[in-house]
Amino acid sequence: MSSLIIYRIMSPKNIIEEFFDPKMLSILKLFLFDEEGQFYLREISKKARVPVATTFRIIKKLKDMGVIEETVIKKTKLYSLSHNKNTKMLSELLEEKKTVIEEFIEYVSKLEGVEMIVRHGEESKDKTNIIVIGSNIDARVVKEKVGDIKKNYNFNIIELVLDPVQFNQMSSMGLFPGKKVILWEALR
C-alpha cells in the first residue's frame, strides 16, 4: 500500500510568517516598512498593537540579533532598523507590495490636520468607504488622491472628510452603519 504525501507550496514570505511569532512579525514589519524611522518603545507597542512588556522583550531579542539598533539620548531610547545584510534579507523575504489602501493611508496621513483614518462598512475587491477625520483638512487634496487611485488601479474609495465633532455626532446618529476599523491614528 503506497501513501500519498501532499506538500503545500509556500512562498518564502509565507514560510517566514509561519516560523515567526505574529507579535514579533508585527514589530519587525513596522521597522521594515519605515526603514529610516526611529521609534520609542510605547510608539512601537501602539503601532504594532503589541503589549508594552512583550514589545520590550521582542525589541531586546531583535537587538541581540543585530536587527534593531538602540540610540540613547539622555534618558530617552529610540529604536531603528540596523542596515546590514541580515535586515536586507529579511526585508526581501517579507516584502509586501503596498495595497491601494496602504498607499492612500500613507499619503493622506501626512496631510496637515489629519487625526484618524477609518474604514466603515464592508470592503470589496474594487471599493471601500473611508472617513478622514481631523481639523482643517484640505478635502480637495484627499479627493485628488482618490481620483489618482481610481485612475491607476480602478479601485473606488468613497471618502468623507469630517472634523472630530461631526464624526462623533454622525456616529451617534447611526449614520455609519456596519463595522468601523481604524486604519491609521495620529500619536498624541
Sequence and secondary structure as in RCSB ss.txt:
>XXXX:A:sequence
MSSLIIYRIMSPKNIIEEFFDPKMLSILKLFLFDEEGQFYLREISKKARVPVATTFRIIKKLKDMGVIEETVIKK
TKLYSLSHNKNTKMLSELLEEKKTVIEEFIEYVSKLEGVEMIVRHGEESKDKTNIIVIGSNIDARVVKEKVGDIK
KNYNFNIIELVLDPVQFNQMSSMGLFPGKKVILWEALR
>XXXX:A:secstr
           HHHHHHHHS HHHHHHHHHHHHTTT EE HHHHHHHHT  HHHHHHHHHHHHHTTSEEEEEETT
EEEEEE  SHHHHHHHHHT     HHHHHHHHHTTSTTEEEEEEES   SSEEEEEEEESS  HHHHHHHHHHHH
HHH  EEEEEEE HHHHHHHHHTT S S EEEEEE   
